[in-house]
Structure formats: structure tokens, C-alpha cells
Amino acid sequence: MIASSSRKPARSPRSCAASGSRRPSGGRAFSASSAEGTPPPSASWRPEGPSGELGRVEVAEPRSKLPHPAPSLPTDPALYSGPFPFYRRPSQLGCFSLDAQRRYHGDAQALRFYSPPTDGQGPNFDLREGYPDRYQPRDEEVREGLDHLLRWLLEHRGGLEGGPGWLAGAIVTWRGHLTKLLTTPYERQEGWQLAASRFQGTLYLSEVETPAARAQRLARPPLLRELMYMGYKFEQYMCADKPGGSPDPSGEVNTNVAFCSVLRGRLGSHPLLFSGEVDCTDPQAPSPQPPACYVELKTSKEMHSPGQWRSFYRHKLLKWWAQSFLLGVPNVVAGFRNPEGFVCSLKTFPTMQMFEHIRNDRDGWNPSVCMNFCAAFLSFAQNTVVQDDPRLVHLFSWEPGGPVTVSVHRDAPHVFLPTWYVDAMTQELPSPPQDTVP
């Protein structure tokens, strides 16, 4: 995709150390007391569900050609209300950037720096300014899958803590895929599909766009497209290109550009290697060590009644919590906009305190349920995808109100691990592709 000539001049590449990264001193389990009020167990958690709730399994090809699929997984929140499971605080392994043409760079050149207003006045940011003339949205028809994360993995697998062998027992995915798992027990509108393949012992999870999601995207109304722009425009008002700098909202909003953190963590018995996009880093953060220095930026409409706040806490705050908790981002800064599209107020939501807004709401969400279901799904996937074959895909599907089901597929169009990755990982001395990844 070609960027507009009005985009900002290119910055000199930074290394991941530009964010103040230090060598991690060791992972620490997130305390459930910060989210639930009870201490976490020291061992992995396994939910107990009632028998007889197994859904019908779909099989895409004759059983003689494919492994026997596993049963389905229920999603009722009541089944996952046990103690908060062990979750190791994620530690950053590295990072990468995507430029205005969505090209990969193994550095921190796209990292931005948190620079909020300092004059004490209301922000009065015009989130409609520049739309649509200075807006370059990413081409959503290009399905990137795990490609950028896989390229980072090829470049760094030899330097992973514990050696390349650690990867054989891990789950590799995007943070956004895990976020969808966390919110599943409370989701009532949008289903999902996750493709899974095992290769050299590692389980890879990659989201597949559902037919309903594709139809919704193609029919996206103009107002929703403008609201999406406003979220990115807010980031432009709140971020600078260098520490201590001032934001420049006059430039192009190009959603191809992204800075991504790559992290290592553990949920229950499941080692995780995952990546997520980061909005900015705070040069004044108490800890300069990623991800503790990162800040998530969000927008929402102004709230004027207790009922509006209650709905906000039940629905939007759940997704904000799941997204930031997984990555270890300590704070979400929200800009509340009026009907004219101006940000009238800013509010900081500490991630570890979000649950307090909903703790006494009978119809609210529970962090333990979210994390326990995610752990249960990862166990379900690990026990289902047993054959080591990058061309064999188990497709996990879920629609609100039902269980997670699985179908089995082989080869195109379901395969998502690219040939360049499989070939390079198979070689004794792997090398990343030469600009073959979009």
C-alpha cells in the first residue's frame, strides 16, 4: 500500500532498548488479589464441568485421512468460576515495527511516546479533524495471519531464554486472539474461529475471519468508519515521536504503522509466546522496563447517567481489561468524546483496578472466569491438536450461546503457516526471508 505524501518524515530506527528495556529480572505471577481479592493457586487450574455437554463434532474429510477430533468445550461462565489461575507476569523478549507500507522492521522505530496535555485545561481534541483527507487505513483484505510474528521468531529463536527447545512446548499467537478467549464467556454478539496447527511441538493459533465478520466489515457504515478513525486520531493527539516531544496532530493517520511487543508468559501449565500492538511508552513511568512502561489509549462516548456507566463497565471495560492485563500494560488512558467528536475529558483506568467497578454487579464479569476459560481452551486445544503437521489444521469455532466445536482440515485454503517459515525452521541454520513477508 502506498502512503500519502503528507505522512511524517521517516525516523531513524531504534532498537527495542529505546523503550527503556532492561534484562527481565524474572517473571512474577499476577496476584489474584489485585483482580479478585483472593490469592492465586500455585499450580495450574483445571475446570470441572458437568458431563453430557459435548457438542457435535464437524469433520471436513473422511476419518481415514484425518485424526479423530476432540469433543466440544462448553463456555457457560458458571463452569469457570473457580480460583484465579496462575498467570506469570509477561516479560518482553523483543519487538518489531511495521512502517507506512506495512513492511516489517526488527526494531522499535514505530514506538511512540506518551505526551498528555499539561496545561490543566480540557483537552478539546477534534477527533474528526483530517478525516478523510489525511487517513490511510490498512487494507483489511490482506490477511496477515501470524506472518510478522513468525518473522520475528525466525530471527530470534536461537536466543530465546531456555534455548530453542523451549519453543517446542509453547503456544504461539497474537494477544488479540487470547483477548477473544478471555471475553468469550460473556460475549453475546460476535463469534470467532481460531485455526490451530502443531509444528515441531509448538502449537500455533491464528484467527480466521468468520463469514459473519466479513459481511459486517464489508457493510461497515460510514459512521463506524469515522469512529475507527477517531480512535487513531486520539493517539495522534496523545503521542510524540521522541521523549519530551510534543504531539503533531497535523500529520496523516496511517493505520499500517504499528509497534509490536513480543512477550513470554505462562497461563496455568501453558507457556505462551505472543505479540501485541502497543500504543505508546511513558517516559515518566515508575518502571522503565517493558511492558510496565506501556500505555494503552482508548476513546469512548461521554457518559451522563449511572446506567450508561454501568453498561460501560460491563462491556467496554471488560475488553479493555482483557487486552491490557494479558500484555501487562498497567494503565489505560481514555478520552471521552462528545457527539460533535471533541474529547472533553481524560480518565486513567489502572488495569488492576478495573474489576472494582463491576465487583458488586450481579450481571458483571469476573476475571477468574475469563482466565479459567482461556486456560481450559488452551488445554482443550493442546489435547486436540496432537499430530505434528503444519499442513493439518484444526478449526475451533464458537458462536454465542453454544460450545466451542472443532473441525479438521488439510492443505489449502486452511493452512496458515507459510512455506518460508516451515522450510526455514526445518533447516539446521534458519534464516529469515528476504522481504518476502508483506
KAPE-V455646 format. One record per helix or strand of 2 or more residues. SS is the DSSP state (helix for helix, strand for strand). FROM is the first residue (numbers start at 1). TO is the last residue. If there is no record, write none. Layout:
# KAPE-V455646
((SS	FROM	TO) (SS	FROM	TO))
This chain:
# KAPE-V455646
((helix	16	19) (helix	32	34) (helix	77	80) (strand	87	98) (strand	104	105) (strand	113	114) (strand	125	126) (strand	135	136) (helix	147	159) (helix	164	169) (strand	170	174) (helix	175	186) (strand	192	199) (strand	202	208) (helix	211	218) (helix	222	238) (strand	239	240) (strand	253	254) (strand	258	267) (strand	270	277) (strand	280	281) (strand	294	301) (helix	306	327) (strand	331	337) (strand	342	350) (helix	351	357) (helix	367	384) (strand	392	398) (strand	404	410) (helix	419	426))
